[in-house]
Amino acid sequence: MGKRNSAVRTIVFIIVIAAIAFLALDTAGIISISSWSSITRKSNYVAYSSLVKEIEAKNVSRAVIVPDSVTFTTPSGTFITDNPGSDTLRERLLESGASVEVKDGVSVTAVLDVVFDVVFFGAVAFGLFKLVDYSRKTFRVIHDTGVSFDDIAGMDGVKKDMMFLADVLKNPQKYNQKGLRPVKGVILEGPPGNGKTLFARALAHETDVNFIATRGADFQSAMMSMGARKIRMLFSKASRRRPCIIFIDEFDSIGERRNYAGTGIDKENNRIITTMLNEMDGFSPNNGLLVIAATNSYASLDPALIRPGRFDLKYTVGNPDYATRCRLIELYTKGKTLSAEVSREALAQATDGLSCSAIEALLNEAQTVCQMTGSSDITQEHIAQAAVRTGLKLGLRNRK
């Protein structure tokens, strides 16, 4: 199916390019529809003046007249020429003694006109369809993320703050009466692999609002001003789906401190930040929009973005603490069997400093090593080998 769709796209692309090239040549006067029809004549084409001479010499024995051509027969052979549309042509042929047949039909020029119109307007329609389809598929709106705060192990401090933010987003009027201004934006910062995206999705679920997930790379383009245009498209779509949470991962890739060195990349980044600022200044805190941005490098963000009134709050989603690691290990060892020499508490101590995703990868690889060796239980040796294979450093010690 994929190859078939690729072939269809290729054919459509060729047709579109051919139509554009034909239009350009026609506009430039290099080729026209009428001249194109003459190019397609048979090799026995002659000038109309030849027909006139043969009529005057009474050499034409038979002629067939169609809307765009005349086929005539002389002692020298059968030839074809253009039909000038003369009202006297048939009469002159009859007077010269030729048998004349007039046929109704569609001229080559008319056919080419129709083909060209179909191809040209088909290309326009296809372009409009792709534009609408691109707008529809870009920044997909999720109505239910299916992730709640209960699905997030530990991180109780961040979870508590986010729960309060969820209540403010769901009940803006209640807090507005108390003089509390709902926030416009939230920054989630911290090392990768600890669930910043998961927190944003959980917040959308807890507040029962629409959710649009993006990343900084979605706004980067080789075409100038395209990033700023995508920012406007994102906020426009979110405004139509209010209440809505906009989540931007890898935010530092587009929100990095502005540089006025003058390079094309710097100018494009400046446009993106300026557009982001304009969009955030353009909506009130009570209109049902909240922007959540995740970054691994908070210090690199442009000061204008993180000042109060734009991204008001910053939550740190750091590497899990001991209690969280215990819950994560319990979660990630479901369906797995640990040997008697390995305890979850020891694993929690040994994985200090690892991210949530690193712990999951370690235990998954340990299970892989366990299966490869034909064992039924995960041992310390399996975990040590998994650490080497994943490049992680552990402090696991043998139990006495």
C-alpha positions, 0 to 999 in steps of 0.5 A: 500500500505504501509503494502504491501511494508513493507511485500515485504521489509521483505521478501527480507530481509529474503531472503538476510539474508538466502543467506548470512547465506548459503554462510557463512556456505558453506564457513566454510565447515559446509554445502555445496550444495551437502550435502544439497541435501542429507539432502532433501532425503526421509526417505528411503535413503540408502548408495550406498554400500547397492545397490551394495550388493543387485545387487550382491545378485540379489535382485534388481527387478527394478531400475530407474536411474536419474542424481543424484539418483538411486531408486531401488526395492528389496523384502524388499521394495523400496529404494533410493541412490546416483548415483555415475555416474558409466558407468557400473551401468546400465550394472551390474543391467541388468546382475543381472536380474533387469529391468532398466529405465534411465530418463533424468532430472535436478539433485537436486544439479543443481536445488539448484545451480540455486536457490542459484545463483538466490538468491545470485545475486538477493541480490547483485542486490537489494543491488546495486539498494538500494545504487543507489536509496539512492544516488538519493533520498539523498539531493534532488535537487530542481530546483525552490523553488517557494519562492521569496523575495516578499513572505517575510514580512518585514526584509527589511535590510536582504532582501536588503543584500540578494538581493545584494548577489543574484546579485553577484551570478548571475553575478560573472564576473561583480563583478570580474572585479571590484575586488570583490571576490564572497563569498563561504558561508553565515551564517544566525543566529538568534532565531528560527521561523523567516524564515532563511530557507525561505530566503535561498529558496528565494535567490535560486529563485531570482538567478534561481539556483538549491537548496539543503536543508539539516539539521545538523541531516542528517549528524549524524549517529551511524556509524563512518565516515558516517557523513563525507561521507555524506558531500562529497556526498552533495558537489559532488551532488551540483557540478554536479548541478552547479550553486547550493545553499547548505542550511544547517539548524541547522548548530551548530549541526555539526559545533560546536567548535571542542573538542579533548576530545577523545570520539567517538562523538567528533571524528565524529564531528571533521571528519565532520568539517574537511571534510566540510573545505576541501570541501569548500577549494576545490572549487573556489568562481566563480564555481557556489556553495554557502553554506548557513548555519542557526544557532541559536547559532553562538557563538558555531561554530568552528572558522575555519568554520567562518573565511574569505574565508569560511563563509564570511558573517553573516546576523542576522534574528531576531525577527520582528520589529514593521513594520514587525509585522504589515505586518505579522498580515495583512498577517496572518489575511486574511480570519479572522475577528477581532472585533472592539476592536482589531486593527492590530496596537495594536496586533503589539505592543502586540506581540513585542518580538515574532518570525514570527512563534509565531505570526502565531501560536497565530492568528491561535489558536485565530481563533480556540478559536473563532470557538469553542465559536461560535463567528464570530469575534476574540476578545481580550478574544480569543487572550488572551486565545490563548496566554495561550494555546500556552504559549506566553506572550502578552502585549495586553491592553483593548481599552477605 
